[in-house]
Amino acid sequence: MTNKKRFYFSAAFILVLGIFVGLVLSSHLGVISPLPAKSQISSKSVEILTQLSDAQSEVAAVATPSVVNISTTRVIKSREEAPFDLFEDPFFRRFFGDQFPHPNIPKEHKEQSLGSGVIVSEDGYIVTNNHVIEKAEEIKVLLSNKKDYKAALIGADPKTDIAVIKIDAKGLTALPWGDSNRLKVGEIVFAIGNPFGLNQTVTMGVISAVGRANVGIADYEDFIQTDAAINPGNSGGALINARGELIGINTAILSRTGGYQGIGFAVPSSMARQVMDSLVKYKKVVRGWLGVSIQEVTSDLAEEFGVKDLKGALVSGVMKGSPAEKAGIKQGDVILQYNDKVVEDTGHLRNMVSQTPIGTKVKVKLLRQKKEVEVEVLIAELPKKMAEAPSRNAENPEENEEESSALTGLVVRELTPDLAARLGIDESEKGVVVVKVDPNSKVFEAGIRPGDIILQINQKNIATIEDYKKAASKLRATERALLLIRRKGEDLFVTVRPE
């Protein structure tokens, strides 16, 4: 055998031997190993998921008997708006659970609507939404055991969209109240209701946000936002936590289609319970009253009043004889804290005041002329009727006042009884009134409109045309102006930004 042949033979032998040894070693070292059996990778996971599933089912089983189906009947007359007309805005739809009314409706017909409710006492008290039972001539309640009852309306509060009804029954399964003030974003929750008439439907999600205000659904808003699926018919149903406690009353959804799109709102249990207790005890909602007009602290206003951040509520007016006036709160104060709690915005303050028991002394921290001041306020009951100023429409008023260079686009006149009558302003009002605003001006952009009464310019009182001219003449075209105006009986600060 030649040397060349021996070389090839040895190389082939070594290659085969190497492959063999490699296969043997890999079988022992686990370099190449078969996939584990299905049971080996899923046994622990199955156990965890099974426990979670069992826990969810247990919560649902405990809570669903407390959620009822509510059906109402009302008579619709011609030209009367149907329930859904309230939320024709493409972003918001309420949950009546019925179909949109046919355009060719008769002069008078009966309409039925579906919604949900939550049993909160063993003797038949049920909490739901005001819009579920509003204008209803008959209210029927269907329990989870298929028994049905006629319900009596105890009271309703459109300002929070909460209502209380009662059925003549005993020994009912009541859902315990939870503390909505302790909710955390990301917490698991369950929504239970009767969407589209499908009784005791349970969906699961999380708390997406808390303290949602300025949504435009009710006067007093402090909504819980959730992504738990809710649809028409869920209104008045329960939002519960993992402990099976009632933490909210499902109220509305944010939707472009009218159906579920991942954003739902619920009235928190703290607010719903306070409203319910008041309706049951007094047949009305008793709310605390501070007696101030307030507005949001914008970046411009924060700079003007020395607010460090955009929290708080700016006092634009103080009502005569109100708790605020008696305590020394003044126009231009910024309310920073109420009862030792930071005021996040105007909605937050409004909710805290309304839920304060009548006769309670509350500490209020203010920012006045860029210095902190603390006063004590004795909270009174919100008056039954708040004075409403007539609407103001300027119809071709005379325009004989010159525009100032700093407030270009603004035409004003001294308010006379004749002009007040033409503009729909109370004759008792005094001062300088806006009769025209150029729609292309900065004053229009700032929000000033005909009929507004100018009370102050840069915190200097304006009582006459001469006062106005004097104050306006001191303003430069590049200088920002802070105006205090009165509109429909309420005072409002407005900032006019320079070019």
Buried (B, 14 or more C-beta within 10 A) or exposed (E): EEEEEEEEEEEEEEEEEEEEEEEEEEEEEEEEEEEEEEEEEEEEEEEEEEEEEEEBEEBBEBBBBBBBBBBBEBEBEEEBEBBBEBBEEEEBBBBBBBEEBEEEBEEEEEBBBBBBBBBBBEEBBBBBBBBBBBEBEEBBBBBBEEEBBEBEBBBBBEBBBBBBBBBEBEEBBBBEBBEBEEBEEEBBBBBBBBBBBEBBBBBBBBBBEBBBBEBEBBEBBBBBBBBBBBBBBBBBBBBBBBEBBBBBBBBBBBBEEBBBEBBBBBBBBBBBBBBBEBBBEEEEBBBBBBBBBBBEBBEBBBEBBEBEEEBBBBBBBBBEEBBBBBBBBBBBBBBBBBBEEEBBBBBBBBBBBBBBEEEEEBEBBBBBEEEEBEBEBEBBEBEEEEEEBEEBEBEEBEEEBEBBEBBBBBBBBBBEEEBBEBBBBBEEBEBBBBBBBEEEBBBBEBBBBBBBBBBBBBBBEBBEBEBBBEBBEBBEEEEBBBBBBBBBBBBBBBBBEEE
